[in-house]
Amino acid sequence: MDSSEGIERLLRVEKIELVYGRAIIVVVRDVESSFGQSLQDYVRDQIASSMGWIMPDIKVSYSILLEQFSCQLKINGQIVAQTRILPHLSLAINHTPLEGIVECLDAGDIFEGYCCAWIDSRMVYKVIKQKGKILSSADAFVKWLLYTISGNIQDLFGFEELQTLIDFGNRLYPATLNAAVKTVGMPAMLKVFRNLLEDGVSVKPLESIFTSIAIHGYADCDSDHLTEQVRLSLCNSICLPLAYDAGCIYVISIHPELEAWLIKQDYTNDIAGQSFAGELASSILAAVDEVTDSGFLPVILTNTGLRSRLSSLLRKNHRRIHVLASSEIPRAATVETCTQ
């Protein structure tokens, strides 16, 4: 192989479109990166393992681009998120003065629980770390993809996709699913899954979700009530991705007097139209931005009776916000209050 062929081989990249429901995820990556398996299989396995989703077939095409790892998430033809990651992160660090790397979080592209460092601000390159370890291009992409999908989940899942998810669960746990459906009915079941996905909760533990619905459905078939009961049964899996080193979860809590007043208000249906709703959301999001500037993405901690309504309010403006009830925090977790 002559030198020109070698250069062309290094510059050739693979463009992959992952089609899921109404979303198209466009990935451009250096073909020389070693994944141990095809990128299609790797991404499909990682998403199925982390989120409990089964990805469909992936379309592959080729093009010649500069040496970079580019990712885009498109919904209905519109780009809703994109990022670029160096295919060889170790080379980027070796050729960049350490004093020139400022560890910070990009407000437009935050990775939960991971440190992002600017390498070249003109090209928006980042180094993605997990507990001090530099992630490979493939792993960095998967982290970005899972995080971005969870932030746009309400646009990805319609009735047909939810029904497909239930059908998949029926093949694995038919008896448990039938017990849940017999207790609450399929419409309530689908609404619970919709609520979980809109809150960015992994639905991988399907059997636990079905079991919780079947048990608590006898007392109350309301989908919002069932959602909260399912969340309690999944508290460990919900909180684990939100914890930083040493199992610490950084939270922003609502002032007790304000929280008590909000719980007494019956604003389930008309909160969006009330003036205090916008002021409350702005105040909380401002506190989130202040803490995020310090390198942490906090969660909002509140009362169980307020969690669902507050989550709906905040996620309209900030889809990556997580709102937890105090009862959802595992005993083994360390909670550090950032502000109140």
Summary of the structure (lengths in Angstrom):
residues: 340
radius of gyration: 21.6
end to end distance: 63.8
largest distance: 75.5
contacts: 1029
relative contact order: 0.10
helix: 49%
strand: 21%
